[in-house]
């Protein structure tokens, strides 16, 4: 705020800047500070970019130390969310069972599941649950970051209506399942011929169990 900044400088400096803004001391000080900030940002940003291409450990020691020090301030860093992308698409399929033998899958509103379902148009909507399922698939079930997913499975066992409304289908509309599990698959798009002949948009390979088979008793304190 200009009024606040005026209090930081002598009144005669402020008056001089107002009458001769292009030659006043405040203008010169602003230009010097701005030039210094730009130089710092360019140096650190360029070093981050170099680390992206060659790897942090391959940087000279001076570059590594510069990034470690500047990273404390969390102000100048590498481009965040999607500066690097995965080349595979692991997907978690959540299944429930009444007897522990026959399993039925819960279908989510947006994320891949049914192989014949065409990908939906999401933006600008942000489906939070489906979005978090993608991150969960990149992690581990027992990780502290996956506690929310463990609670999600518990709510399915309880038949929590508010949670079920987040899903596209609930195969257990009469009563909640006795067991739930999560299976990890690798999903890939089919080619045009398969999509035309078999009407499937996805093909998948089972990678293994993401979670153990769980019941409500699994969540009781030991």
Secondary structure by P-SEA (a helix, b strand, c coil): caaaaaaaccaaaaaaaaacccccaaaaaaaaaaaaaaaaaaaaaaaaaaaaacccccccaaaaaaaaaaaccccccccccccccccbbbbbbbbbbccccbbbbbbcccccccccccccccccccaaaaaaaaaaaacccccccaaaaaaaaaaaaaccaaaaaaccccccccccccccbbbbbbbbbbcaaaaaaccccbbbbbcccccccccccccccc
